[in-house]
Amino acid sequence: MQDEMKYTQEDIDRMIAGLQPSVDVIDKVIAGTDSYFTEEEKKDSVDRNYRHLEIILGKEEVAEAITNAKPYTDAIKRAKNYLGIS
């Protein structure tokens, strides 16, 4: 049986800080401000960023440290809707 990963507070803070850039990418693509990307690139970017949010929010230590996950869960919903997988 593999030992469960334990994160330092610095690790947790870094993971939380990395959430907002993913939200920003999702919102920029959906808003159409990244028009120099192809549709495929836009969808790939939204897909990667919403999955990043899900992965980080799925870490127990991170989830416990976040006081308001709504901006992140809302971004996941917007991304899935944009990708047609809601």
Buried (B, 14 or more C-beta within 10 A) or exposed (E): EEEEEEBEEEBBEEBBEEBEEBBEBBBBBBEEEEEEEEEEEBBBBBBEBBEBBBEBBEBEBBEEBBEEBEEBEEBBEBBBEBBEEE
